[in-house]
Amino acid sequence: MAMNRQAVAALVRPWAESACKTAGCALWDVEYLREGGENYLRVTIDKPEGVGIADCEAVSRLLNDILDTEDPIEESYSFQVSSPGVERELKRPEHFDQFIGEKVRLRLYKALDGAKEHIGVLEKADENEIVLSYEDGHTVSFPRENVAKAKAYFDFDFGGL
C-alpha cells in the first residue's frame, strides 16, 4: 500500500537533512507531490551565500544514493533538488523566524480590506496568526487559517527600465 504524500516527505526529510549537512547546505523543504499527472520529489536547499548548481548536484548525488538503497517510493517519480529562490515560500516555523523584520507577501483565501494579497514587514508568526506592519506604522493580524501562502518579498523595481 502506497504512503500518503506527507508521509513520504516526512520519511525523506532526515535523509535530505543528512545529505545537506554533508554537502555544506541547509534543508529548506521536502515535498512529494503530483503535478500534471507526474509525481515529483522536490528537495529545496539553502545556504547563506546562495545555492549554486554544484550544491544541487552534490545533494542530489548523496540523496539519490540513499533513495536507491532505501527505495521508499513505490511509484515512478522525478527527483529534483533546487534553491528556494529569492521569493521563497515560508511554510515551517523556522522559515517565518528567519524572516522576522523582513518584507513578506501573504496571499489570503478570503479578501481582507478588499485585497487577497498583502505585503508588509513580518512582525510575528505563530500557529494562530501572522502579523505584518506597514510603512504608515499600522499593523494587521491575519488569522493563520485565512493565509493560503506566505512568501519572502523582493522588490523587482528596476528604476523604470
N, C-alpha and C positions, 0 to 999 in steps of 0.2 A: 504494500500500500504506500502510495506517494505521500511525502510530508507536505504540509502546507508551506507556502512561500516564506512566511515569517520564521517558521521552524528551520528551514534551510538556511536562511540568512543568519539566524542565531547560532546554528551549528558551525557555519563557516567563519563567523566573526573571530573566535580565538585563533584560528589558523591564520587568518588575514592579519591580525594584530602581531603575531609572531613573525610573519614574513615581512611586515612593515618595519618592525624593530630591527630585524637583521639587515634590511636594506637602508636603514637610517631615515625612515619616514614615519609618519603617524597615520593611523587609520582614521578616515573621516566617516565612511559609511560602507555598509554591505547591503545590497538589495538583490533579491531574486524575484524577477517579475516577468510578466508576459506582455509583449508589445507586438502588434502586427502579426499575430499568430506564431511568434517565436519566443522562446524562453531565453532570458539573459541573467547571468550572474554578474553584477556590477560591483566592483570594489573601487572605492574612491579614496585616494591617499592625499596627504598634505605634508608640507614641511615649511618652516618659517621663510626660507629663501626661495620658495616656489618649487613646483614639481616639474621635472623635465622628462623627456622620453626615456632616458636611461633609468630613471627612478621607476617609471611604469613597467619597463621591461624587467627590471630586477625583481620587483614584487610579483609580477606575472610569472616569471620562471619559478621562483620559490613556491608560490602558492599553487601553481599548476602541478608541481611535483606532489604536493600534499593531496590535492584533489584527485589526481590519478591514483594514488595509493589508497586513499580512504573511500573514494567513489561514492559520495553521499547523495548524488542526484541521479535518479533513475532515468529520467527522460533526457533527450538531447537538449543542449543549451549552448549559447555563445558566452564566452568568458571575456570580460573587459576590465581593464584597470585604467583609471584616469584621474586627473586632477579635479577638485570640486569647482574650479573656476573662480573668477573674481566675485560673481554674484551667486555664491554658493547657497544651497538650501540649508536652512537651520532646522534640524529635527530633534537632536538629542540635547539634554540639559547642558552638556559641556559645550555644544555649539553656541547656544544662547549666551552662556557665561563668557565665552571668548569675545562676543560682540557687544557686551555692555559698554555703553558710551559711544557706539558707532551707529551710523545710519543703516536702517533696515527697511525693507518693503514688506508689508503684510498684505496678503490677498485674503479677503473675507468671503465666507459663504453667503452672508446677507449684508447688504449695504448698511453702513453706519454714517450718519450725517451726509447721506446722498452719494456715498462712494464705497466701492468694494475694495479699492486699493488705497493704502495709507503708507506714507514714507515719513519716518521720523527717527529720532535718536532713541535707541533701546535703553530704557532706564531699568527695567526689571522684567524677568520672565520666570514663571514657575508653572506648576501643573494647572493652576486656575486662571492665570491672566498673563497678558503681555502688555507692558506699559511703555508708551512712546511719548517723547517730548518733542515739541515743535519750536521753530525759530521764534515765534511770538511769546514763548515761555509757558504755554499751557500744556498739560499732559492729558493723555487719554488712556484709559484702561480698556483693553479688548479681552472679553471672555475667551478663554482658550478654545472652547468648543465652537466659536464663530470664526476661528482662524483656519483657513484652508491651507495656506502656505506662507512661510516666512523665509526671506532671503536677505543676505547681505546686499547692501545697495552701493552701487558705484555710479557716480555721475559721469556719463559718457559725453558731456558737453565739450565739444572741441573748439569753442570760441567762434562759432559761426562758419566753420569750414564746410 
